[in-house]
């Protein structure tokens, strides 16, 4: 027998100056973050837990592992005030 429902559960793990919220309900995570911000804490949302610490690992259809650091890339672009341009070749 379950003591609690996983849909109503949120876990917050803290290590030094990093933290991660885990829940099946993204709205609960957003609420918890907002509650902490409302106390005056400066909390930065670094994105989905799959990208925690800026590293996302996924298995491609070809059987290779793809490593990306989207959150880190976005932060560097923003901090350096870089404008991203995409070039499309329409030959």
C-alpha positions, 0 to 999 in steps of 0.5 A: 500500500502506498502511503502517498500518491506520487502525483502529489509529491515534490522532492527538493534536493539541496547540495551546497548552492544548487538544488533540484525539484523532482515531481511528476507535476510540473505545476507543483514545481513552478509553485514551489519555486514561486513560493521560495522567490516570494520569500526574497530568495534569488532562485534561477530556474535552470530548466528541466531536471533532464538538463540538470547541471546543464548536461543532457544525455540522450540515445540517438536512433543510430545507437550513439549518445548525444551530449548537449549543454543547452542551459549553459549555451543559453547562459553564455549567449545571454551573458555575452549579449550575443545575437544568434543568427541562423543562415538558411541556404535555399538553393 
